[in-house]
Structure formats: structure tokens, C-alpha cells
């Protein structure tokens, strides 16, 4: 499995991909000339939260072996129209009660789900995609780090008429999580395949209120990418979520702006990245959740230096106000640990640092082998708010460190087969010290 930088570009590519085939003349030809792709998966996760297993979700020590399949079909284009669908299936044959309890919200659950069923229409430089679909953008993002990839029921419009500019608009009214218990609505042992619901993960809100899932009544987004200046990519996105649950009709406004500048040299590339994330709420009840924060991030690094790459990143979040990172578990930050994820960096009063080093062994003749190492330190001061709830806040000063490692290998002898191993060693210090660890092994075969 490769590490992929989440960007609006991926969103655009996904939206336009279904219109990339040569056009057919008849409906029969459109289906006959369609394309089938798929992936077979066998994953093993071993997680030790460092907390005593007392029957509570997200606590304990357990492992799980899960097999899965993803099967996609996209028709050829007929007069600009095409249809696509993706089925996902999962089965955990040996899961015991501890595994079901610990992984009920994200990995445990057997069955199949139709995650994508969409129609696309392309006219000139504009493509519309309507239906169930995977979305990859900074603020609306379908996480694929678990066996079942998240999806949205949505309508997305992409236009490239302006020079060096891509414009995106979208609307979503339903969300499909990782399991039926992604919202902690059932006992972990009863978790099954997810369904599309009028609720979504509000990534960045933590679990202060018991879950980071909230109901909503429609979400709108608009985004733009501009590459008018050589080696500079500017990205902006806005997300409006209507009538959020538990907020008495409150709305969420989420903002994103990023600049990526590349300096190409003779032996490597220098990389400079800055990002702003922010969120605002609309009424007194929603304000009481304290998610009107701002996050500022910076990163410097290099790549393609005799196979090496490295970077240093820093992020900081407002006092007593956390930041909504977006919808779905996919949004990321520069300082997010590889395994733990971005939510630990977006809480109120948080300063985070991350050092990353990677090497591609292709340089020395071992094609397909890559390694990655990370060290992240996250300091979160206790909040001082005297009313309401500080979602993703800390009641005591907290210092967390994470050591992360990944080895990924695309086997040259079996085209399409990728093996990867990830390891995390974490330590969280408050009034006590909690050590945690996680191992993730993945075998993926794409066809």
C-alpha cells in the first residue's frame, strides 16, 4: 500500500475517470466495452490501546484477521453518459469477543454493500457525477484505511474551462461508514455491513460526546485548484453542513486553504507547504461545543534525493476551540501520525510536530520496495472553558509521542500484489502514562 497525499486533485481525477474511455455508439456497446476492476484483500490488525478492557469500546488489546473484496464496473461512454458501481465485501472468520468489541466501529462486520452506484455526464469540460460514490478532497473524504471504504451519496460537478484552474461543486445528503456500528449505535459484537444514513463522521470532534458522528440535513461544498504560477499549486475548499444534530438547528462552516510550492533542483526537489483549516458554528447551542477553531500548518522538506525524502511539519490550534477537519475519516493534517490519524492534532490548545523520512529502494535496484519512518509529538493543554463541552478538548495537560514505521512492497513477480506492514508505538502522558501500540499487515491484489 502506498502513502498518498490527500488532495483535491484526487477528487478531480476520480470525478473525471469514468469519462476517459473511448465513446461507444450504442447502449449495448457501452456495457460490452465497460471495464471491470477489483481488489482482493487479506488484512491483520493487532491493537493494544493500553487501557484495561472493561467492555468499553476503543479499549483493550485484541487482534483481527479480515478478508475482503472490492469489485468495480464502469461502462463505456455513450453520448457523454456512463454508469459505475462498486461492491465491497468483508469477512472476519476468527474474531473473538474482544476483537468484536474493539473493532466493531471500524473493522468487524461481515457481508457486502453497494458503495458506489453513479451516473456521470460529460459535456465539454464539465463533468457531473450523481449517486453513491467515493470522494477524495481536503474537507470531504472517504477514508480507505479500513476494510470497508467510506462513501457518500452525492452530486459532484467538475469544470476545467478556466486556464490552469479546476472548479468543483458538490452536495451530499447521506454517508456510509466502515461498519454498521461506526456511529456506536449497536453492540460491537452485532456489527455488520454499513448502510447509507443521514449522518456522518465529523472528523476532528474526538469522542468527548461519545462519538464523532452527527446527523445532518444536507452538506454543500465548493472548491478550486489553480496552477497558474509555475511550480505553485493553490487549493481552496468550503464545506457547509446544514442542521447538525444536537445543535437545535445549528450549521457548520468549514474552511480550507493550501499552498504547495516545489523548487526543482538538479538532484532533488525542495518542498514548501502551508495550510489553513478553520470551522465556525451558527448558533448559541452549537457554539457551546467549542469547534470554532483555527489550525495553521507548515511543512518543509525534500524528495527524490537519491531515493530519499524527508520533511518537518508543525501545526497549532486555537485556545479552547477545536477544528472540524471535515466529513468522513479521510481528512488529514501535516502532523498526523501514520496510524493514529489526524484527529489527535486538531483539538483545542494543541501544538504538534512531525519528522518524516522515507526511502525508495528502486534507486538501488529493488523495484517496488519503500520504507517510511515518522516521529510525532503532540502537546495539548487543558481547556479553560467554563461552559458547554469542548469537543476533542483535554481536561488535563497531555503530551503524546508516536513512533511510526511502514514497509511497502509491490511484488515484481506477481503484478498487482502489494504487501505492507505498519507499526505504531505511542505514549500518552497526563496524570498517568498510557502506552499503546498497533500493527497493521495488508496483502492487496489488484486486477
KOLRO-360419 format. One record per residue (C-alpha): residue in one letter; x, y, z. Coordinates in nm, 2 decimals, m for minus. Each point is the difference from the previous one (the first is absolute). Layout:
REM KOLRO-360419
code a, x X, y Y, z Z
...
REM end
This chain:
REM KOLRO-360419
code x, x 0.00, y 0.00, z 0.00
code x, x 0.14, y 0.34, z m0.10
code x, x m0.02, y 0.31, z 0.21
code x, x m0.21, y 0.25, z m0.20
code x, x m0.02, y 0.37, z 0.07
code x, x m0.37, y 0.09, z 0.03
code x, x m0.08, y 0.29, z m0.23
code x, x m0.27, y 0.15, z m0.21
code x, x 0.18, y m0.13, z m0.31
code x, x m0.10, y m0.36, z 0.10
code x, x m0.36, y 0.12, z 0.03
code x, x 0.01, y 0.14, z m0.36
code x, x 0.17, y m0.31, z m0.14
code x, x m0.27, y m0.22, z 0.16
code x, x m0.27, y 0.21, z m0.15
code x, x 0.14, y 0.00, z m0.35
code x, x 0.13, y m0.36, z m0.01
code x, x m0.33, y m0.15, z m0.12
code x, x m0.01, y 0.22, z m0.31
code x, x 0.35, y m0.09, z m0.11
code x, x m0.09, y m0.30, z m0.22
code x, x m0.07, y 0.02, z m0.37
code x, x m0.36, y 0.07, z m0.07
code x, x m0.23, y m0.28, z m0.11
code x, x m0.28, y 0.03, z m0.27
code x, x m0.27, y m0.21, z 0.16
code x, x m0.12, y m0.08, z 0.36
code x, x 0.10, y m0.37, z m0.06
code x, x 0.35, y 0.11, z m0.10
code x, x 0.03, y 0.23, z 0.30
code x, x m0.06, y m0.30, z 0.24
code x, x 0.20, y m0.24, z m0.21
code x, x 0.30, y 0.23, z m0.01
code x, x m0.02, y 0.08, z 0.37
code x, x 0.29, y m0.06, z 0.23
code x, x 0.01, y m0.23, z 0.30
code x, x 0.26, y 0.05, z 0.28
code x, x 0.03, y m0.16, z 0.33
code x, x 0.21, y m0.06, z 0.31
code x, x 0.04, y m0.30, z 0.23
code x, x 0.11, y 0.08, z 0.35
code x, x 0.13, y m0.19, z 0.31
code x, x 0.08, y 0.23, z 0.30
code x, x 0.12, y m0.07, z 0.35
code x, x m0.02, y 0.27, z 0.27
code x, x 0.13, y m0.03, z 0.36
code x, x m0.09, y 0.29, z 0.23
code x, x 0.09, y 0.06, z 0.36
code x, x m0.17, y 0.33, z 0.12
code x, x 0.19, y m0.02, z 0.33
code x, x m0.34, y 0.02, z 0.19
code x, x m0.15, y m0.27, z 0.20
code x, x m0.26, y m0.20, z m0.20
code x, x m0.32, y 0.07, z 0.20
code x, x m0.25, y m0.07, z m0.27
code x, x 0.02, y 0.36, z m0.12
code x, x 0.06, y 0.08, z m0.37
code x, x 0.34, y 0.12, z m0.10
code x, x 0.17, y m0.17, z 0.30
code x, x 0.19, y m0.32, z 0.04
code x, x 0.24, y m0.22, z m0.19
code x, x m0.11, y m0.21, z m0.29
code x, x 0.08, y m0.11, z m0.36
code x, x m0.21, y m0.06, z m0.30
code x, x 0.05, y m0.18, z m0.34
code x, x m0.23, y 0.13, z m0.27
code x, x m0.04, y m0.10, z m0.36
code x, x m0.17, y 0.23, z m0.26
code x, x m0.08, y 0.07, z m0.36
code x, x m0.07, y 0.31, z m0.20
code x, x m0.15, y m0.04, z m0.34
code x, x m0.07, y 0.29, z m0.23
code x, x m0.15, y 0.04, z m0.35
code x, x m0.02, y 0.31, z m0.22
code x, x m0.18, y 0.01, z m0.33
code x, x 0.15, y 0.16, z m0.31
code x, x m0.13, y 0.34, z m0.08
code x, x m0.32, y 0.04, z m0.21
code x, x m0.07, y 0.36, z m0.11
code x, x 0.19, y 0.12, z 0.30
code x, x m0.18, y m0.23, z 0.24
code x, x 0.14, y m0.29, z 0.20
code x, x m0.09, y m0.21, z 0.30
code x, x 0.22, y m0.14, z 0.28
code x, x m0.04, y m0.23, z 0.30
code x, x 0.22, y m0.14, z 0.28
code x, x m0.08, y m0.28, z 0.24
code x, x 0.20, y m0.05, z 0.32
code x, x 0.00, y m0.32, z 0.21
code x, x 0.16, y m0.09, z 0.33
code x, x 0.03, y m0.31, z 0.22
code x, x 0.19, y m0.04, z 0.33
code x, x m0.01, y m0.38, z 0.06
code x, x 0.19, y m0.03, z 0.32
code x, x m0.11, y 0.31, z 0.20
code x, x m0.06, y m0.07, z 0.37
code x, x m0.20, y 0.22, z 0.24
code x, x 0.30, y 0.23, z 0.07
code x, x 0.06, y 0.06, z m0.37
code x, x m0.37, y 0.06, z m0.06
code x, x m0.01, y 0.25, z 0.28
code x, x 0.32, y 0.18, z m0.09
code x, x m0.05, y 0.01, z m0.38
code x, x m0.38, y 0.03, z m0.02
code x, x 0.01, y 0.36, z m0.11
code x, x 0.25, y m0.04, z m0.28
code x, x 0.09, y m0.36, z m0.11
code x, x m0.23, y m0.27, z 0.13
code x, x m0.31, y m0.08, z m0.20
code x, x m0.07, y m0.26, z m0.27
code x, x m0.20, y 0.04, z m0.32
code x, x 0.00, y 0.22, z m0.31
code x, x m0.11, y 0.36, z m0.08
code x, x m0.06, y 0.19, z m0.33
code x, x 0.22, y 0.30, z 0.08
code x, x 0.00, y 0.15, z m0.35
code x, x m0.29, y 0.03, z m0.25
code x, x 0.03, y 0.31, z m0.20
code x, x m0.06, y 0.16, z m0.34
code x, x 0.24, y 0.25, z m0.16
code x, x m0.06, y 0.24, z m0.28
code x, x 0.27, y 0.20, z m0.18
code x, x m0.07, y 0.30, z m0.22
code x, x 0.31, y 0.18, z m0.12
code x, x 0.22, y 0.07, z 0.30
code x, x m0.27, y m0.06, z 0.26
code x, x m0.08, y m0.34, z 0.17
code x, x m0.29, y m0.07, z 0.23
code x, x 0.01, y m0.32, z 0.22
code x, x m0.32, y m0.09, z 0.19
code x, x m0.06, y m0.29, z 0.24
code x, x 0.19, y m0.20, z 0.25
code x, x 0.37, y 0.07, z m0.04
code x, x 0.34, y 0.02, z 0.17
code x, x 0.12, y 0.35, z 0.04
code x, x 0.36, y 0.12, z 0.07
code x, x 0.04, y 0.37, z 0.09
code x, x 0.14, y 0.19, z 0.29
code x, x m0.34, y 0.05, z 0.18
code x, x m0.21, y m0.29, z m0.14
code x, x 0.20, y m0.32, z 0.00
code x, x m0.08, y m0.37, z m0.01
code x, x 0.26, y m0.17, z 0.22
code x, x 0.13, y m0.32, z m0.14
code x, x 0.23, y m0.10, z 0.29
code x, x m0.25, y m0.27, z 0.11
code x, x m0.14, y m0.30, z m0.19
code x, x m0.32, y 0.18, z m0.10
code x, x 0.06, y 0.34, z m0.16
code x, x m0.23, y 0.28, z 0.09
code x, x m0.23, y 0.15, z m0.26
code x, x m0.24, y 0.29, z m0.06
code x, x m0.34, y 0.02, z m0.17
code x, x 0.08, y 0.32, z m0.19
code x, x m0.01, y 0.21, z m0.32
code x, x 0.33, y 0.14, z m0.11
code x, x 0.07, y 0.25, z m0.28
code x, x 0.35, y 0.06, z m0.14
code x, x 0.10, y 0.27, z m0.26
code x, x 0.34, y 0.08, z m0.16
code x, x m0.10, y 0.28, z m0.24
code x, x 0.22, y 0.26, z 0.17
code x, x 0.37, y m0.02, z m0.09
code x, x 0.21, y m0.19, z 0.26
code x, x m0.31, y m0.02, z 0.23
code x, x m0.24, y m0.27, z 0.11
code x, x m0.33, y 0.09, z 0.17
code x, x m0.20, y m0.25, z 0.20
code x, x m0.35, y 0.01, z 0.16
code x, x m0.17, y m0.27, z 0.19
code x, x m0.30, y m0.10, z 0.21
code x, x m0.04, y m0.30, z 0.23
code x, x m0.29, y m0.12, z 0.21
code x, x 0.11, y m0.34, z 0.12
code x, x 0.32, y m0.18, z 0.12
code x, x 0.11, y m0.36, z 0.02
code x, x 0.25, y m0.08, z 0.28
code x, x 0.23, y m0.29, z 0.06
code x, x m0.23, y m0.23, z 0.18
code x, x m0.36, y 0.01, z 0.12
code x, x 0.14, y 0.11, z 0.34
code x, x 0.21, y 0.29, z m0.12
code x, x m0.24, y 0.23, z 0.19
code x, x 0.00, y m0.23, z 0.31
code x, x m0.36, y m0.07, z m0.05
code x, x 0.02, y m0.38, z 0.06
code x, x 0.21, y m0.23, z 0.21
code x, x 0.33, y m0.07, z m0.16
code x, x m0.07, y m0.38, z m0.02
code x, x m0.31, y 0.08, z m0.21
code x, x 0.19, y 0.22, z m0.25
code x, x m0.07, y m0.08, z m0.36
code x, x 0.03, y 0.18, z m0.34
code x, x m0.07, y 0.37, z 0.00
code x, x m0.29, y 0.17, z m0.17
code x, x m0.05, y 0.35, z m0.13
code x, x m0.14, y 0.23, z 0.28
code x, x m0.08, y 0.37, z 0.04
code x, x 0.30, y 0.03, z 0.24
code x, x 0.37, y 0.03, z m0.05
code x, x 0.34, y m0.01, z 0.18
code x, x 0.09, y 0.35, z 0.10
code x, x 0.37, y m0.06, z 0.01
code x, x 0.18, y 0.21, z 0.25
code x, x m0.26, y 0.00, z 0.27
code x, x 0.15, y m0.29, z 0.19
code x, x m0.21, y m0.22, z 0.23
code x, x m0.08, y 0.25, z 0.28
code x, x m0.37, y m0.03, z m0.07
code x, x 0.03, y m0.38, z m0.04
code x, x 0.04, y 0.00, z m0.38
code x, x 0.12, y 0.22, z m0.28
code x, x m0.31, y m0.08, z m0.21
code x, x m0.29, y 0.25, z m0.03
code x, x m0.32, y 0.00, z m0.20
code x, x m0.04, y 0.28, z m0.26
code x, x m0.24, y 0.12, z m0.27
code x, x 0.21, y 0.04, z m0.31
code x, x 0.36, y 0.13, z m0.05
code x, x 0.13, y 0.23, z m0.28
code x, x 0.36, y 0.05, z m0.11
code x, x 0.19, y 0.22, z m0.25
code x, x 0.37, y m0.02, z m0.09
code x, x 0.26, y 0.13, z m0.24
code x, x 0.35, y m0.10, z m0.11
code x, x 0.22, y 0.25, z m0.18
code x, x 0.34, y m0.07, z m0.16
code x, x 0.06, y 0.33, z m0.19
code x, x 0.33, y 0.06, z 0.17
code x, x 0.28, y m0.25, z m0.10
code x, x 0.07, y m0.26, z 0.28
code x, x m0.27, y 0.15, z 0.22
code x, x m0.34, y m0.17, z 0.07
code x, x m0.27, y 0.20, z 0.19
code x, x m0.30, y m0.19, z 0.14
code x, x m0.31, y 0.13, z 0.18
code x, x m0.31, y m0.17, z 0.12
code x, x m0.31, y 0.09, z 0.20
code x, x m0.25, y m0.24, z 0.16
code x, x m0.34, y 0.09, z 0.14
code x, x m0.19, y m0.26, z 0.21
code x, x m0.36, y 0.08, z 0.06
code x, x m0.20, y m0.07, z 0.32
code x, x 0.25, y m0.20, z 0.21
code x, x m0.14, y m0.24, z 0.25
code x, x m0.01, y 0.11, z 0.37
code x, x 0.05, y 0.37, z m0.09
code x, x m0.36, y 0.12, z m0.03
code x, x 0.02, y 0.07, z m0.37
code x, x 0.37, y 0.11, z 0.00
code x, x 0.21, y 0.00, z m0.31
code x, x 0.37, y m0.07, z m0.04
code x, x 0.23, y 0.20, z m0.23
code x, x 0.34, y m0.16, z m0.08
code x, x 0.29, y 0.17, z m0.18
code x, x 0.32, y m0.12, z m0.17
code x, x 0.28, y 0.18, z m0.19
code x, x 0.33, y m0.14, z m0.10
code x, x 0.31, y 0.10, z m0.20
code x, x 0.26, y m0.25, z m0.13
code x, x 0.32, y 0.13, z m0.15
code x, x 0.26, y m0.23, z m0.16
code x, x 0.36, y 0.12, z m0.08
code x, x 0.14, y m0.25, z m0.25
code x, x 0.38, y m0.04, z 0.02
code x, x 0.24, y m0.21, z m0.19
code x, x 0.02, y m0.28, z 0.26
code x, x m0.33, y 0.04, z 0.20
code x, x m0.31, y 0.21, z 0.06
code x, x m0.05, y 0.24, z 0.29
code x, x m0.36, y 0.01, z 0.13
code x, x m0.17, y 0.28, z 0.19
code x, x m0.36, y m0.04, z 0.12
code x, x m0.24, y 0.21, z 0.21
code x, x m0.36, y m0.07, z 0.09
code x, x m0.28, y 0.17, z 0.19
code x, x m0.30, y m0.19, z 0.14
code x, x m0.28, y 0.17, z 0.19
code x, x m0.36, y m0.06, z 0.11
code x, x m0.29, y 0.21, z 0.11
code x, x m0.34, y m0.07, z 0.16
code x, x m0.33, y 0.19, z m0.04
code x, x m0.19, y 0.01, z 0.32
code x, x 0.05, y 0.01, z 0.38
code x, x m0.07, y m0.37, z 0.05
code x, x 0.26, y m0.10, z m0.26
code x, x 0.24, y 0.26, z 0.13
code x, x m0.01, y m0.19, z 0.33
code x, x 0.19, y m0.29, z m0.16
code x, x 0.31, y 0.23, z m0.05
code x, x 0.08, y m0.09, z m0.36
code x, x 0.07, y 0.35, z m0.13
code x, x 0.37, y m0.06, z m0.02
code x, x 0.28, y 0.08, z m0.25
code x, x 0.29, y m0.23, z m0.09
code x, x 0.31, y 0.13, z m0.16
code x, x 0.25, y m0.24, z m0.16
code x, x 0.34, y 0.02, z m0.16
code x, x 0.23, y m0.26, z m0.15
code x, x 0.34, y 0.00, z m0.17
code x, x 0.18, y m0.29, z m0.16
code x, x 0.17, y m0.16, z m0.30
code x, x m0.06, y m0.29, z m0.23
code x, x 0.17, y m0.20, z m0.27
code x, x 0.35, y 0.03, z 0.16
code x, x 0.16, y m0.33, z m0.10
code x, x m0.32, y m0.17, z 0.10
code x, x m0.04, y 0.19, z 0.33
code x, x m0.27, y 0.24, z 0.12
code x, x m0.05, y 0.18, z 0.33
code x, x m0.21, y 0.27, z 0.15
code x, x m0.06, y 0.19, z 0.32
code x, x m0.36, y 0.12, z 0.08
code x, x m0.16, y 0.22, z 0.27
code x, x m0.36, y 0.08, z 0.08
code x, x m0.18, y 0.20, z 0.26
code x, x m0.37, y 0.04, z 0.11
code x, x m0.19, y 0.28, z 0.17
code x, x m0.04, y 0.03, z 0.37
code x, x m0.32, y m0.17, z 0.13
code x, x m0.13, y m0.06, z m0.35
code x, x 0.04, y m0.32, z m0.20
code x, x m0.01, y m0.03, z m0.38
code x, x m0.24, y m0.20, z m0.21
code x, x 0.22, y m0.17, z m0.26
code x, x m0.29, y m0.09, z m0.22
code x, x m0.24, y m0.29, z m0.09
code x, x 0.13, y m0.35, z 0.00
code x, x 0.31, y m0.15, z 0.17
code x, x 0.22, y 0.10, z m0.30
code x, x 0.10, y 0.36, z 0.06
code x, x 0.36, y 0.02, z 0.11
code x, x 0.26, y 0.25, z 0.14
code x, x 0.37, y 0.04, z m0.04
code x, x 0.07, y m0.12, z 0.35
code x, x m0.24, y m0.30, z 0.00
code x, x 0.17, y m0.33, z 0.12
code x, x m0.02, y m0.27, z m0.27
code x, x m0.21, y m0.24, z 0.21
code x, x m0.17, y 0.22, z 0.26
code x, x m0.13, y 0.25, z m0.25
code x, x m0.07, y 0.37, z m0.01
code x, x m0.26, y 0.04, z 0.27
code x, x 0.27, y 0.00, z 0.28
code x, x 0.14, y 0.32, z m0.16
code x, x m0.32, y 0.21, z m0.04
code x, x m0.11, y 0.04, z 0.36
code x, x m0.01, y 0.33, z 0.19
code x, x 0.33, y 0.13, z 0.14
code x, x 0.21, y m0.25, z m0.21
code x, x 0.35, y 0.05, z m0.14
code x, x 0.14, y m0.29, z m0.20
code x, x 0.33, y m0.08, z m0.18
code x, x 0.09, y m0.28, z m0.23
code x, x 0.32, y m0.12, z m0.17
code x, x m0.03, y m0.24, z m0.29
code x, x 0.27, y m0.18, z m0.19
code x, x m0.05, y m0.24, z m0.30
code x, x 0.21, y m0.20, z m0.24
code x, x m0.09, y m0.17, z m0.33
code x, x 0.22, y m0.30, z m0.07
code x, x m0.06, y 0.03, z m0.37
code x, x 0.31, y 0.22, z 0.00
code x, x 0.22, y m0.30, z 0.09
code x, x m0.18, y m0.25, z m0.22
code x, x m0.28, y m0.13, z 0.22
code x, x m0.30, y 0.11, z m0.19
code x, x m0.32, y 0.05, z 0.20
code x, x 0.15, y 0.00, z 0.35
code x, x m0.05, y 0.31, z 0.21
code x, x 0.05, y 0.08, z 0.37
code x, x m0.13, y 0.29, z 0.21
code x, x 0.06, y 0.12, z 0.35
code x, x m0.17, y 0.27, z 0.21
code x, x 0.04, y 0.16, z 0.34
code x, x m0.29, y 0.21, z 0.12
code x, x m0.03, y 0.20, z 0.33
code x, x m0.34, y 0.15, z 0.09
code x, x m0.05, y 0.23, z 0.30
code x, x m0.35, y 0.10, z 0.10
code x, x m0.06, y 0.23, z 0.29
code x, x m0.31, y m0.03, z 0.21
code x, x m0.29, y 0.23, z m0.10
code x, x m0.12, y 0.28, z 0.22
code x, x m0.36, y 0.02, z m0.13
code x, x m0.25, y 0.03, z 0.28
code x, x m0.32, y m0.09, z m0.20
code x, x m0.10, y m0.24, z m0.26
code x, x 0.21, y m0.29, z m0.13
code x, x 0.33, y 0.03, z m0.17
code x, x m0.01, y m0.27, z m0.26
code x, x 0.34, y m0.16, z m0.04
code x, x 0.12, y 0.20, z 0.29
code x, x 0.22, y m0.10, z 0.29
code x, x m0.09, y 0.03, z 0.37
code x, x 0.37, y m0.03, z 0.10
code x, x 0.33, y 0.08, z m0.17
code x, x 0.08, y m0.28, z m0.24
code x, x 0.33, y m0.09, z m0.17
code x, x m0.01, y m0.28, z m0.27
code x, x 0.28, y m0.15, z m0.20
code x, x m0.03, y m0.24, z m0.30
code x, x 0.27, y m0.20, z m0.18
code x, x m0.13, y m0.13, z m0.33
code x, x 0.15, y m0.23, z m0.26
code x, x m0.12, y m0.14, z m0.33
code x, x 0.15, y m0.25, z m0.25
code x, x m0.19, y m0.04, z m0.33
code x, x 0.10, y m0.23, z m0.29
code x, x m0.16, y m0.03, z m0.34
code x, x 0.11, y m0.35, z m0.10
code x, x 0.15, y 0.01, z m0.35
code x, x m0.05, y m0.37, z m0.05
code x, x m0.38, y 0.02, z 0.06
code x, x m0.14, y 0.31, z m0.17
code x, x m0.27, y 0.17, z 0.21
code x, x 0.11, y m0.16, z 0.34
code x, x 0.10, y 0.25, z 0.27
code x, x 0.12, y m0.09, z 0.35
code x, x 0.02, y 0.26, z 0.28
code x, x 0.08, y 0.00, z 0.37
code x, x m0.06, y 0.30, z 0.23
code x, x 0.10, y 0.03, z 0.36
code x, x m0.08, y 0.27, z 0.26
code x, x 0.14, y 0.04, z 0.35
code x, x m0.19, y 0.27, z 0.19
code x, x 0.03, y 0.15, z 0.35
code x, x m0.25, y 0.24, z 0.15
code x, x 0.09, y 0.19, z 0.32
code x, x m0.26, y 0.17, z 0.22
code x, x m0.02, y m0.06, z 0.37
code x, x 0.09, y m0.36, z m0.10
code x, x 0.19, y m0.15, z m0.29
code x, x m0.17, y m0.22, z m0.25
code x, x 0.20, y m0.20, z m0.26
code x, x m0.17, y m0.12, z m0.31
code x, x 0.10, y m0.19, z m0.32
code x, x m0.15, y m0.12, z m0.32
code x, x 0.12, y m0.23, z m0.28
code x, x m0.17, y 0.00, z m0.34
code x, x 0.08, y m0.25, z m0.27
code x, x m0.17, y 0.02, z m0.34
code x, x 0.02, y m0.22, z m0.31
code x, x m0.18, y 0.15, z m0.29
code x, x m0.04, y m0.15, z m0.35
code x, x m0.14, y 0.24, z m0.27
code x, x m0.13, y m0.13, z m0.33
REM end
